[in-house]
Amino acid sequence: FPVTIAVYIHEDGYSDAGASYTSYVESAYFDIGEGTEFSLIDQFIPDFELTRPMTLTITTKYTPNGPEYVKGPFTYDNNTQKFSLRCRGRQVKFRFEMTSNTGFFEVGNPRYRVKPDGKR
C-alpha cells in the first residue's frame, strides 16, 4: 500500500499575510477579596515581554448580573514600570491587547494593588 502523508502548516509566522491583526488575552471575572466588599484597584505593574506597545482594559462589576464599568485602554510598553488608575467594584476582569503585523507578547505575572473600599 502506498502511504501518503500530508503536513499542513497553520497560522505560521507573526502576521496575517503582512496585514495587522489584533491578539489579546482576557481573564474571566473574578472576585476582588471575598467579593462582599467593594475594592479599589489603584495601581498596575505590568510583567510582559513585548515587541510592540500593548493596551490594558479593566472591567469591573458591583454585582454578578449588574452593569459593567470599563476603564482604559491604558497603553504601555517594555519601559513602563507601573501606572496609576482608579477602578472600583466587587468583580474584575483584565484584557491585554495588541494590534500589529509583526508583534508578539509573552505574559509574566502582572501585579495590581487593591485596597478595601467599603460595603455599599
C-alpha positions, 0 to 999 in steps of 0.5 A: 500500500502506498502511504501518503502523508500530508503536513499542513502548516497553520497560522505560521509566522507573526502576521496575517499575510503582512496585514495587522491583526489584533491578539489579546488575552482576557481573564474571566471575572473574578472576585476582588477579596471575598467579593462582599466588599467593594475594592479599589484597584489603584495601581498596575505593574505590568510583567510582559515581554513585548515587541510592540506597545500593548493596551490594558482594559479593566472591567469591573462589576458591583454585582454578578448580573449588574452593569459593567464599568470599563476603564482604559485602554491604558497603553504601555510598553517594555519601559513602563514600570507601573501606572496609576488608575482608579477602578472600583467594584466587587468583580474584575476582569483584565484584557491585554491587547495588541494590534500589529503585523509583526508583534508578539507578547509573552505574559509574566505575572502582572501585579495590581494593588487593591485596597478595601473600599467599603460595603455599599 
